[in-house]
Every structure is written in structure tokens, then in C-alpha cells.
Amino acid sequence: MSQSEQGGYFDWLTGLVRTSRSRNPRNTYWELLHILHTTPFTWYVRNDDNRGEDGKELRVKFQERFGYVELDQPDADASMLEMLVALAEVASYESLGTPPQWFWKLIENLDLINYTDANFSDFAVDEVTEVLRNVNSRRYGSDGRGGLFPLRYTNKDQRRVELWYQLAEYLQECEDSNSWPYLR
């Protein structure tokens, strides 16, 4: 995308999950969102490429809505931000809650919710980057802790389970225990 399209796309993408128009750095996440947007989503588990394709589909929606005809790199990997926004849309469709609520629940599950702009530093960049690297390479607990969908009960190693099925198991566990996660 050109520089102006990229800025417009980032604004549109973050607008899909923004819950506040606050300018207070204690309540904003621009630094975190920027890192998510510049970090490619990579996959190792079969069919997780579909989550990347879902994220890339957001580019098409943006183009259709705003009339941009061409992308500079239409086949570039989806960013973590694109993948998470698309995954939040799926979670919302499959359950209770809105896409913004689910997006921020995923950020909370990754233990990134405290990385507001007021708390950001070079050290924070390294920590966030490490969390995203761990998610991409599936270096988290077999129960999903440290990943997008931590589970209380599972007999499957979540590091080897496709994200689609991790989401399904997470939603099922919430339904079975009647303990839907607090959605912001």
C-alpha cells in the first residue's frame, strides 16, 4: 500500500476494534497496535494459514469500502493485527460479545492489556515482540496459557491445535462452565 493508503488502512483497522476515542496515554494503545500491525503473522500448524487469509481479507474489505484499487504488496503476509481483528470477528459471530470486545479479550489473554501508551518503553517493545514471537512459534503452555486461548481443562496440546479449534474449545469451555469471559 502507498504511505497514505497504509495510514488510512491502519486507522480503519484499529477503528474496527477501538472502544474509546480517548487521547489519554493511560487509555490508548497506539504503540501496541503499531507493533501488532508491523509484526507478520506466521503459522506452523496446518490450516492456520486460513487465519492469515482471514486477516488479509480485511484488505479487500477496505479496498471495496474506500475504492483503493491496488495494493503495493497484495500477497504480503497478514500482520498480527489483521489476524487478531479477523479472529475477533469470528469469535463475535460464534458467541457473545462484539469484535472489539473479543479483540481486547485476546490481548488480555496474551497478557498485553497493560501495555498502554503511558506504560510503553523500549523494554516494553522487547516484551511485546517476545510475546508475539511466542504466539507465532507456539511457545506457550500446552493448555494454551501464554497464547490466545488459555484453557482450564484440555487433554490436547494446544501448541499443536489449529487456532480455529483452539477458539472452538475455548468457547465450548466458557459455555460448559457458564463462565463467559468478561468482555471489555
C-alpha positions, -999 to +999 in steps of 0.1 A: +000+000+000+011+035-005+020+056+025-013+074+025-033+042+020-013+024+047-021+052+072-058+051+062-058+013+064-042+013+098-067+039+111-096+019+096-083-014+110-078+000+145-112+017+143-128-018+140-115-026+175-113+007+192-136+010+221-126+046+231-116+078+213-096+088+244-063+107+239-051+099+274-020+077+271-032+056+301-062+046+279-047+043+245-027+015+228-013+031+196+022+017+203+009-018+209-013-016+178+016-004+157+037-034+168+009-058+161+005-041+126+042-044+118+046-080+130+038-107+104+015-135+115+033-167+108+019-202+112+033-237+118+002-257+124-017-270+094-046-248+083-036-218+105-027-202+071-065-197+070-064-173+099-038-153+079-061-153+049-090-141+070-067-112+081-058-104+045-094-104+036-097-072+056-076-055+030-102-064+004-130-050+026-110-018+030-104-015-008-141-022-015-152+004+010-128+032+001-122+024-035-085+017-034-078-004-065-043-018-059-021-028-030+017-024-033+021-059-018-013-077-021+003-111-012+022-099+018+017-120+050-011-108+072+000-089+102-007-100+138-032-071+140-050-082+108-052-118+121-064-108+155-091-084+142-104-112+119-102-137+147-122-113+169-148-110+142-152-148+141-153-151+179-181-125+180-200-143+153-197-176+171-206-164+206-215-134+228-197-101+225-186-077+198-155-078+177-138-050+198-147-069+230-132-101+217-101-083+203-093-069+237-100-102+254-074-118+231-050-090+240-058-097+277-052-134+271-018-126+257-011-106+289-006-074+268-035-054+282-013-033+305+008-020+276-009+013+272+009+042+256+017+056+291+035+023+300+054+019+268+092+020+266+120+003+247+118-025+272+080-029+265+087-032+228+110-061+235+085-078+258+056-074+233+078-086+205+087-117+225+050-125+233+042-122+196+072-144+187+060-170+212+025-170+198+037-173+162+061-201+171+037-218+195+060-214+225+033-213+252+017-238+276+001-270+264-031-257+280-029-226+259-017-203+286+005-176+271-014-180+239-047-167+226-070-193+242-059-204+277-080-234+289-087-247+323-093-283+311-080-299+280-064-332+270-050-318+237-017-300+235-029-266+223+005-258+207-004-285+181-040-275+176-052-252+148-063-218+161-098-224+147-102-254+170-085-236+199-112-209+196-139-236+194-126-254+225-123-220+244-159-211+235-171-245+245-153-244+278-169-210+285-203-223+276-200-256+296-189-237+327-213-209+321-184-185+327-182-164+297-151-142+299-155-106+310-156-088+277-144-051+279 
